[in-house]
Amino acid sequence: MGDGVTDDTTALQSAIDSLDSDHPVLYLPAGTYRITSTLNILGKRQVAIIGEDPKTTKSIWGGATSGTMIYLNGVAYSKFNRLTFDGMNRAQVIVDQSWDNSTGFFDTANEFADNIFQNAEIGYRCGNLGYGCAETSMIRDQFLNHTVAGIILKNFNALDIWIRYCHFKNNAISVTNNPGAGNFHVYNSIFEESTIADISIGHTGTFNFRDNYSTGSNQFIKAGGGANPALITIQRNTVLDTKATQSIQISDLGP
């Protein structure tokens, strides 16, 4: 119905389940789609869920506190674009992309573009079950008001998450792999008022942070505490008015 009141969970799950090579696209017109339990996207490849416009096409969480809105398992080469996901300050995770090592395909080469993730503990979680979640593109997305993290990577196969032209505002941490592992790259993005850090690195890998703009956050980068070396490129970023004394803090990363 998309009226913000009706429980649309069953209808949306049925539409998602029907996606295949003959019917690869689910299009959502403007509306507010209320869901009360997790929508599962399982074992899909080369499918797309596309909204009319993130300003007018919204999914809101009406389920239990600390629930998950969208779960991706075994999904590859697929797109999820032009949608707003609102956790309503109740959801724990908005999108949980976590392969179980048996369903469908290794999670890789997915795209999230022109979306808004807001009002949850975590906007996007990658690889929480310990298996693959790699080569994901986040393009022109907004991550707003997350009490734990806008984006968090959880294991050593959560590799090469590409974050470009995104906007992060009022998150505890905007992008991190702590606690967890994996590597990510952030280009041409805006960070505002992160209460802990815009970028936090625990376990190390290869990271690139170029041409970003940060204002009013506690720190721009907080890295360290691991026993492994890291290759980190920090280039052409503008960092203004951090609350902490050190805008960039890199502690012992190993030999």
C-alpha positions, 0 to 999 in steps of 0.5 A, spaced: 500 500 500 505 504 501 501 508 506 505 508 512 500 505 516 499 498 512 504 492 514 507 491 507 512 486 509 508 480 506 507 483 499 514 486 499 517 479 501 513 476 495 515 481 490 523 480 492 522 472 492 519 473 485 526 476 482 530 472 477 533 472 470 526 473 467 524 478 472 530 482 474 527 489 477 523 490 482 520 498 482 517 501 488 513 508 486 513 513 491 510 511 498 512 509 505 512 502 506 512 499 513 515 493 514 515 489 521 520 483 520 526 482 516 526 482 508 530 477 506 534 477 499 537 470 498 541 467 493 540 472 487 544 475 482 544 481 477 537 483 480 535 490 482 530 494 487 529 501 485 525 506 488 522 512 484 526 517 488 529 517 495 525 523 497 519 520 496 520 512 496 521 510 504 521 504 507 520 505 515 521 500 521 515 498 525 518 491 528 521 489 534 527 494 537 534 491 535 531 488 529 534 488 522 530 491 516 534 488 510 538 481 510 542 480 504 545 473 503 548 470 497 547 476 493 552 478 487 552 483 482 545 487 484 543 494 485 539 497 490 538 504 489 534 511 490 531 508 496 530 511 504 531 506 509 528 509 516 530 505 522 525 509 526 530 509 532 528 502 533 532 498 528 539 495 530 541 494 523 538 497 516 542 493 511 545 487 513 549 483 508 552 477 510 553 471 507 552 464 510 557 460 506 552 456 503 546 460 500 547 463 493 553 466 491 559 469 494 556 477 496 560 481 491 560 487 486 553 490 489 551 497 488 548 502 493 547 508 490 542 514 491 540 511 498 538 514 505 540 510 511 537 513 517 535 513 525 538 506 527 544 503 530 548 501 524 546 503 517 550 498 513 553 492 516 558 487 512 560 480 513 557 479 520 557 471 519 565 471 518 564 470 510 565 474 504 562 481 503 566 484 498 567 489 492 561 493 494 560 500 491 556 506 496 555 512 491 552 518 493 548 515 499 547 519 506 548 516 513 544 520 518 543 519 525 546 512 527 548 511 534 554 505 533 556 506 525 554 508 519 558 503 515 561 497 519 565 491 516 566 485 520 571 480 517 577 479 513 573 478 507 569 484 507 574 487 502 574 493 498 568 497 500 568 503 495 565 509 498 564 515 493 560 522 494 557 520 500 554 524 506 555 522 513 552 526 519 551 525 526 553 518 527 557 515 532 562 513 527 561 514 520 565 508 517 569 503 521 572 496 521 572 496 529 570 491 532 571 487 526 576 487 520 576 488 512 578 494 508 575 500 505 576 506 501 573 513 502 573 519 496 569 525 495 565 524 501 562 529 507 562 528 514 559 532 519 559 532 527 561 524 528 561 524 535 567 519 536 570 519 529 569 520 521 573 514 520 575 508 525 580 503 523 582 497 528 584 491 524 588 493 518 589 492 511 589 497 505 586 504 506 585 510 501 582 517 504 582 522 498 578 529 497 574 528 503 571 534 507 570 534 515 567 539 519 565 539 527 567 531 528 570 529 534 576 526 530 577 525 522 581 518 523 582 514 529 587 508 527 591 503 531 591 498 537 592 492 532 598 488 531 599 488 523 601 494 519 597 498 515 598 502 508 594 508 509 593 514 504 590 520 506 590 525 501 587 532 499 582 532 505 579 538 508 578 537 516 575 543 520 574 544 527 575 537 530 573 536 538 579 532 539 586 535 540 588 530 534 584 530 528 588 524 525 590 519 531 594 513 528 597 509 534 601 503 534 599 498 528 605 493 528 611 493 525 
